[in-house]
Amino acid sequence: MHISNRLNSLKPSATVAFTEKARTLKQAGHDLIVLAAGEPDFAPPRHVREAVAREAFEGVTRYGPTPGSLEAREALVEYLERTKGLHVSANQVIFSNGAKQALFNALAALIDPGDEVIVLAPYWVTYTAQVELLGGIGRIVVGESSRGFKVTPEQIREALTPKTRCIIFNNPSNPSGAFYTADEVRELTEICVGAECAIVSDEVYDMIIYEGGPYLSPAVVSDKAGELTAVVGGFSKTYAMPGWRIGYLAGPEPWIKKVIAFQGQATHHPSALSQAAALAAMTGDQQVVEEMRQEFRKRRDFLLDAISGIPGLSVEVPPQGAFYLLVGVTELVEALPDADGSNDVSLWLLEEAKVALVPGDVFGAEGFVRVSYAASMEDLERAVQRLEEAVGKLGL
């Protein structure tokens, strides 16, 4: 059987693969602490779960509109205006099977083979994979740790070419937790507008911010920016419902219209149960969002203090958003025999400390490992103790 060259060259998601490997070992009886997954350990809000149950027993079970029910889309329109100041119509939004599909849909409507997409590193592993799958070329622009893992306007200007179709902008960032301030977002957006470069703005962590001022989406910087920007969002992180796979895309109607046609041929519409969950999440009590944010902050602060006391590990940039921490492991690479980078360090920590982390090289951040603190405080405390004991054996 012939397998297409496009899929033959496609690598599995590194974060998913590493998380699944750790979970498989754990299910086999290994005493592992898994800090690799980007999924909150909280239960979805009660009113959201109740809405799903009602839909399952009483709701429709037939096919619905490809972009999602009108009720859900109208609620999303109100939600985006309330949370971002973004003014769109129901014809400018579409629900998908998770934010990952929304991202792929947005890129599929833009990219032809050979087109370039600017990707800011450290980056989520799926960005480069989706660009390559569509035949595009990722132009990686690196935000050095010395600059808070953020890129400069000059770097963006230098990366733009006549072949550039869009930039993927993630704020706050997975994996670094870096947060672009309103002024920084405005400046980067205006550069893209001047070059007529589309912006795919991944905003799935927009409600999980600790410092840095108010959130600003590129889509609301100016009218012209709104005409060039598609916002990717979801409910997995904000409302702790990753397994229900519901995300959305909001943007200019011509762009969204093409996305709807594409999704209609690919997957049609997301589950009615997931749409019911999203509807309840957007229209229900929002106190749970703040409670989770404060708990994430508490966990972040604990890790920042604890890891600073472990020789060989360092935190150069405290995260300002999301729930990830990039931990420097250069000293461990040098201390471990035959270690060649962060991947080897991650494997060593998995074996020696029984703690599963994701190597930074898959995010374009060699010399670091990603720690997810979307885990219980108990697990974080146990993980820190294990890391201390393992690293302590190296005599650093």
Secondary structure as a PSIPRED ss2 file (coil, helix, strand):
# PSIPRED VFORMAT (PSIPRED V4.0)

   1 M C   1.000  0.000  0.000
   2 H C   1.000  0.000  0.000
   3 I C   1.000  0.000  0.000
   4 S C   1.000  0.000  0.000
   5 N H   0.000  1.000  0.000
   6 R H   0.000  1.000  0.000
   7 L H   0.000  1.000  0.000
   8 N H   0.000  1.000  0.000
   9 S C   1.000  0.000  0.000
  10 L C   1.000  0.000  0.000
  11 K C   1.000  0.000  0.000
  12 P C   1.000  0.000  0.000
  13 S C   1.000  0.000  0.000
  14 A H   0.000  1.000  0.000
  15 T H   0.000  1.000  0.000
  16 V H   0.000  1.000  0.000
  17 A H   0.000  1.000  0.000
  18 F H   0.000  1.000  0.000
  19 T H   0.000  1.000  0.000
  20 E H   0.000  1.000  0.000
  21 K H   0.000  1.000  0.000
  22 A H   0.000  1.000  0.000
  23 R H   0.000  1.000  0.000
  24 T H   0.000  1.000  0.000
  25 L H   0.000  1.000  0.000
  26 K H   0.000  1.000  0.000
  27 Q H   0.000  1.000  0.000
  28 A C   1.000  0.000  0.000
  29 G C   1.000  0.000  0.000
  30 H C   1.000  0.000  0.000
  31 D C   1.000  0.000  0.000
  32 L C   1.000  0.000  0.000
  33 I E   0.000  0.000  1.000
  34 V E   0.000  0.000  1.000
  35 L C   1.000  0.000  0.000
  36 A C   1.000  0.000  0.000
  37 A C   1.000  0.000  0.000
  38 G C   1.000  0.000  0.000
  39 E C   1.000  0.000  0.000
  40 P C   1.000  0.000  0.000
  41 D C   1.000  0.000  0.000
  42 F C   1.000  0.000  0.000
  43 A C   1.000  0.000  0.000
  44 P C   1.000  0.000  0.000
  45 P C   1.000  0.000  0.000
  46 R H   0.000  1.000  0.000
  47 H H   0.000  1.000  0.000
  48 V H   0.000  1.000  0.000
  49 R H   0.000  1.000  0.000
  50 E H   0.000  1.000  0.000
  51 A H   0.000  1.000  0.000
  52 V H   0.000  1.000  0.000
  53 A H   0.000  1.000  0.000
  54 R H   0.000  1.000  0.000
  55 E H   0.000  1.000  0.000
  56 A H   0.000  1.000  0.000
  57 F H   0.000  1.000  0.000
  58 E H   0.000  1.000  0.000
  59 G C   1.000  0.000  0.000
  60 V C   1.000  0.000  0.000
  61 T C   1.000  0.000  0.000
  62 R C   1.000  0.000  0.000
  63 Y C   1.000  0.000  0.000
  64 G C   1.000  0.000  0.000
  65 P C   1.000  0.000  0.000
  66 T C   1.000  0.000  0.000
  67 P C   1.000  0.000  0.000
  68 G C   1.000  0.000  0.000
  69 S C   1.000  0.000  0.000
  70 L H   0.000  1.000  0.000
  71 E H   0.000  1.000  0.000
  72 A H   0.000  1.000  0.000
  73 R H   0.000  1.000  0.000
  74 E H   0.000  1.000  0.000
  75 A H   0.000  1.000  0.000
  76 L H   0.000  1.000  0.000
  77 V H   0.000  1.000  0.000
  78 E H   0.000  1.000  0.000
  79 Y H   0.000  1.000  0.000
  80 L H   0.000  1.000  0.000
  81 E H   0.000  1.000  0.000
  82 R H   0.000  1.000  0.000
  83 T H   0.000  1.000  0.000
  84 K H   0.000  1.000  0.000
  85 G C   1.000  0.000  0.000
  86 L C   1.000  0.000  0.000
  87 H C   1.000  0.000  0.000
  88 V C   1.000  0.000  0.000
  89 S C   1.000  0.000  0.000
  90 A H   0.000  1.000  0.000
  91 N H   0.000  1.000  0.000
  92 Q H   0.000  1.000  0.000
  93 V E   0.000  0.000  1.000
  94 I E   0.000  0.000  1.000
  95 F E   0.000  0.000  1.000
  96 S E   0.000  0.000  1.000
  97 N C   1.000  0.000  0.000
  98 G C   1.000  0.000  0.000
  99 A H   0.000  1.000  0.000
 100 K H   0.000  1.000  0.000
 101 Q H   0.000  1.000  0.000
 102 A H   0.000  1.000  0.000
 103 L H   0.000  1.000  0.000
 104 F H   0.000  1.000  0.000
 105 N H   0.000  1.000  0.000
 106 A H   0.000  1.000  0.000
 107 L H   0.000  1.000  0.000
 108 A H   0.000  1.000  0.000
 109 A C   1.000  0.000  0.000
 110 L C   1.000  0.000  0.000
 111 I C   1.000  0.000  0.000
 112 D C   1.000  0.000  0.000
 113 P C   1.000  0.000  0.000
 114 G C   1.000  0.000  0.000
 115 D C   1.000  0.000  0.000
 116 E E   0.000  0.000  1.000
 117 V E   0.000  0.000  1.000
 118 I E   0.000  0.000  1.000
 119 V E   0.000  0.000  1.000
 120 L E   0.000  0.000  1.000
 121 A E   0.000  0.000  1.000
 122 P C   1.000  0.000  0.000
 123 Y C   1.000  0.000  0.000
 124 W C   1.000  0.000  0.000
 125 V H   0.000  1.000  0.000
 126 T H   0.000  1.000  0.000
 127 Y H   0.000  1.000  0.000
 128 T H   0.000  1.000  0.000
 129 A H   0.000  1.000  0.000
 130 Q H   0.000  1.000  0.000
 131 V H   0.000  1.000  0.000
 132 E H   0.000  1.000  0.000
 133 L H   0.000  1.000  0.000
 134 L C   1.000  0.000  0.000
 135 G C   1.000  0.000  0.000
 136 G C   1.000  0.000  0.000
 137 I E   0.000  0.000  1.000
 138 G E   0.000  0.000  1.000
 139 R E   0.000  0.000  1.000
 140 I E   0.000  0.000  1.000
 141 V E   0.000  0.000  1.000
 142 V E   0.000  0.000  1.000
 143 G C   1.000  0.000  0.000
 144 E C   1.000  0.000  0.000
 145 S H   0.000  1.000  0.000
 146 S H   0.000  1.000  0.000
 147 R H   0.000  1.000  0.000
 148 G C   1.000  0.000  0.000
 149 F C   1.000  0.000  0.000
 150 K C   1.000  0.000  0.000
 151 V C   1.000  0.000  0.000
 152 T C   1.000  0.000  0.000
 153 P H   0.000  1.000  0.000
 154 E H   0.000  1.000  0.000
 155 Q H   0.000  1.000  0.000
 156 I H   0.000  1.000  0.000
 157 R H   0.000  1.000  0.000
 158 E H   0.000  1.000  0.000
 159 A H   0.000  1.000  0.000
 160 L C   1.000  0.000  0.000
 161 T C   1.000  0.000  0.000
 162 P C   1.000  0.000  0.000
 163 K C   1.000  0.000  0.000
 164 T E   0.000  0.000  1.000
 165 R E   0.000  0.000  1.000
 166 C E   0.000  0.000  1.000
 167 I E   0.000  0.000  1.000
 168 I E   0.000  0.000  1.000
 169 F E   0.000  0.000  1.000
 170 N E   0.000  0.000  1.000
 171 N C   1.000  0.000  0.000
 172 P C   1.000  0.000  0.000
 173 S C   1.000  0.000  0.000
 174 N C   1.000  0.000  0.000
 175 P C   1.000  0.000  0.000
 176 S C   1.000  0.000  0.000
 177 G C   1.000  0.000  0.000
 178 A C   1.000  0.000  0.000
 179 F C   1.000  0.000  0.000
 180 Y C   1.000  0.000  0.000
 181 T C   1.000  0.000  0.000
 182 A H   0.000  1.000  0.000
 183 D H   0.000  1.000  0.000
 184 E H   0.000  1.000  0.000
 185 V H   0.000  1.000  0.000
 186 R H   0.000  1.000  0.000
 187 E H   0.000  1.000  0.000
 188 L H   0.000  1.000  0.000
 189 T H   0.000  1.000  0.000
 190 E H   0.000  1.000  0.000
 191 I H   0.000  1.000  0.000
 192 C H   0.000  1.000  0.000
 193 V H   0.000  1.000  0.000
 194 G H   0.000  1.000  0.000
 195 A C   1.000  0.000  0.000
 196 E C   1.000  0.000  0.000
 197 C C   1.000  0.000  0.000
 198 A E   0.000  0.000  1.000
 199 I E   0.000  0.000  1.000
 200 V E   0.000  0.000  1.000
 201 S E   0.000  0.000  1.000
 202 D E   0.000  0.000  1.000
 203 E C   1.000  0.000  0.000
 204 V C   1.000  0.000  0.000
 205 Y C   1.000  0.000  0.000
 206 D C   1.000  0.000  0.000
 207 M C   1.000  0.000  0.000
 208 I C   1.000  0.000  0.000
 209 I E   0.000  0.000  1.000
 210 Y C   1.000  0.000  0.000
 211 E C   1.000  0.000  0.000
 212 G C   1.000  0.000  0.000
 213 G C   1.000  0.000  0.000
 214 P C   1.000  0.000  0.000
 215 Y C   1.000  0.000  0.000
 216 L C   1.000  0.000  0.000
 217 S C   1.000  0.000  0.000
 218 P H   0.000  1.000  0.000
 219 A H   0.000  1.000  0.000
 220 V H   0.000  1.000  0.000
 221 V C   1.000  0.000  0.000
 222 S C   1.000  0.000  0.000
 223 D H   0.000  1.000  0.000
 224 K H   0.000  1.000  0.000
 225 A H   0.000  1.000  0.000
 226 G H   0.000  1.000  0.000
 227 E H   0.000  1.000  0.000
 228 L H   0.000  1.000  0.000
 229 T E   0.000  0.000  1.000
 230 A E   0.000  0.000  1.000
 231 V E   0.000  0.000  1.000
 232 V E   0.000  0.000  1.000
 233 G E   0.000  0.000  1.000
 234 G E   0.000  0.000  1.000
 235 F C   1.000  0.000  0.000
 236 S C   1.000  0.000  0.000
 237 K C   1.000  0.000  0.000
 238 T C   1.000  0.000  0.000
 239 Y C   1.000  0.000  0.000
 240 A C   1.000  0.000  0.000
 241 M C   1.000  0.000  0.000
 242 P H   0.000  1.000  0.000
 243 G H   0.000  1.000  0.000
 244 W H   0.000  1.000  0.000
 245 R C   1.000  0.000  0.000
 246 I C   1.000  0.000  0.000
 247 G E   0.000  0.000  1.000
 248 Y E   0.000  0.000  1.000
 249 L E   0.000  0.000  1.000
 250 A E   0.000  0.000  1.000
 251 G C   1.000  0.000  0.000
 252 P C   1.000  0.000  0.000
 253 E H   0.000  1.000  0.000
 254 P H   0.000  1.000  0.000
 255 W H   0.000  1.000  0.000
 256 I H   0.000  1.000  0.000
 257 K H   0.000  1.000  0.000
 258 K H   0.000  1.000  0.000
 259 V H   0.000  1.000  0.000
 260 I H   0.000  1.000  0.000
 261 A H   0.000  1.000  0.000
 262 F H   0.000  1.000  0.000
 263 Q H   0.000  1.000  0.000
 264 G H   0.000  1.000  0.000
 265 Q H   0.000  1.000  0.000
 266 A H   0.000  1.000  0.000
 267 T C   1.000  0.000  0.000
 268 H C   1.000  0.000  0.000
 269 H C   1.000  0.000  0.000
 270 P C   1.000  0.000  0.000
 271 S C   1.000  0.000  0.000
 272 A H   0.000  1.000  0.000
 273 L H   0.000  1.000  0.000
 274 S H   0.000  1.000  0.000
 275 Q H   0.000  1.000  0.000
 276 A H   0.000  1.000  0.000
 277 A H   0.000  1.000  0.000
 278 A H   0.000  1.000  0.000
 279 L H   0.000  1.000  0.000
 280 A H   0.000  1.000  0.000
 281 A H   0.000  1.000  0.000
 282 M H   0.000  1.000  0.000
 283 T H   0.000  1.000  0.000
 284 G C   1.000  0.000  0.000
 285 D C   1.000  0.000  0.000
 286 Q C   1.000  0.000  0.000
 287 Q H   0.000  1.000  0.000
 288 V H   0.000  1.000  0.000
 289 V H   0.000  1.000  0.000
 290 E H   0.000  1.000  0.000
 291 E H   0.000  1.000  0.000
 292 M H   0.000  1.000  0.000
 293 R H   0.000  1.000  0.000
 294 Q H   0.000  1.000  0.000
 295 E H   0.000  1.000  0.000
 296 F H   0.000  1.000  0.000
 297 R H   0.000  1.000  0.000
 298 K H   0.000  1.000  0.000
 299 R H   0.000  1.000  0.000
 300 R H   0.000  1.000  0.000
 301 D H   0.000  1.000  0.000
 302 F H   0.000  1.000  0.000
 303 L H   0.000  1.000  0.000
 304 L H   0.000  1.000  0.000
 305 D H   0.000  1.000  0.000
 306 A H   0.000  1.000  0.000
 307 I H   0.000  1.000  0.000
 308 S C   1.000  0.000  0.000
 309 G C   1.000  0.000  0.000
 310 I C   1.000  0.000  0.000
 311 P C   1.000  0.000  0.000
 312 G C   1.000  0.000  0.000
 313 L C   1.000  0.000  0.000
 314 S E   0.000  0.000  1.000
 315 V C   1.000  0.000  0.000
 316 E C   1.000  0.000  0.000
 317 V C   1.000  0.000  0.000
 318 P C   1.000  0.000  0.000
 319 P C   1.000  0.000  0.000
 320 Q C   1.000  0.000  0.000
 321 G E   0.000  0.000  1.000
 322 A C   1.000  0.000  0.000
 323 F C   1.000  0.000  0.000
 324 Y E   0.000  0.000  1.000
 325 L E   0.000  0.000  1.000
 326 L E   0.000  0.000  1.000
 327 V E   0.000  0.000  1.000
 328 G E   0.000  0.000  1.000
 329 V C   1.000  0.000  0.000
 330 T H   0.000  1.000  0.000
 331 E H   0.000  1.000  0.000
 332 L H   0.000  1.000  0.000
 333 V H   0.000  1.000  0.000
 334 E H   0.000  1.000  0.000
 335 A H   0.000  1.000  0.000
 336 L C   1.000  0.000  0.000
 337 P C   1.000  0.000  0.000
 338 D C   1.000  0.000  0.000
 339 A C   1.000  0.000  0.000
 340 D C   1.000  0.000  0.000
 341 G C   1.000  0.000  0.000
 342 S H   0.000  1.000  0.000
 343 N H   0.000  1.000  0.000
 344 D H   0.000  1.000  0.000
 345 V H   0.000  1.000  0.000
 346 S H   0.000  1.000  0.000
 347 L H   0.000  1.000  0.000
 348 W H   0.000  1.000  0.000
 349 L H   0.000  1.000  0.000
 350 L H   0.000  1.000  0.000
 351 E H   0.000  1.000  0.000
 352 E H   0.000  1.000  0.000
 353 A C   1.000  0.000  0.000
 354 K C   1.000  0.000  0.000
 355 V E   0.000  0.000  1.000
 356 A E   0.000  0.000  1.000
 357 L C   1.000  0.000  0.000
 358 V E   0.000  0.000  1.000
 359 P E   0.000  0.000  1.000
 360 G H   0.000  1.000  0.000
 361 D H   0.000  1.000  0.000
 362 V H   0.000  1.000  0.000
 363 F H   0.000  1.000  0.000
 364 G C   1.000  0.000  0.000
 365 A C   1.000  0.000  0.000
 366 E C   1.000  0.000  0.000
 367 G C   1.000  0.000  0.000
 368 F E   0.000  0.000  1.000
 369 V E   0.000  0.000  1.000
 370 R E   0.000  0.000  1.000
 371 V E   0.000  0.000  1.000
 372 S E   0.000  0.000  1.000
 373 Y C   1.000  0.000  0.000
 374 A C   1.000  0.000  0.000
 375 A C   1.000  0.000  0.000
 376 S C   1.000  0.000  0.000
 377 M H   0.000  1.000  0.000
 378 E H   0.000  1.000  0.000
 379 D H   0.000  1.000  0.000
 380 L H   0.000  1.000  0.000
 381 E H   0.000  1.000  0.000
 382 R H   0.000  1.000  0.000
 383 A H   0.000  1.000  0.000
 384 V H   0.000  1.000  0.000
 385 Q H   0.000  1.000  0.000
 386 R H   0.000  1.000  0.000
 387 L H   0.000  1.000  0.000
 388 E H   0.000  1.000  0.000
 389 E H   0.000  1.000  0.000
 390 A H   0.000  1.000  0.000
 391 V H   0.000  1.000  0.000
 392 G H   0.000  1.000  0.000
 393 K C   1.000  0.000  0.000
 394 L C   1.000  0.000  0.000
 395 G C   1.000  0.000  0.000
 396 L C   1.000  0.000  0.000
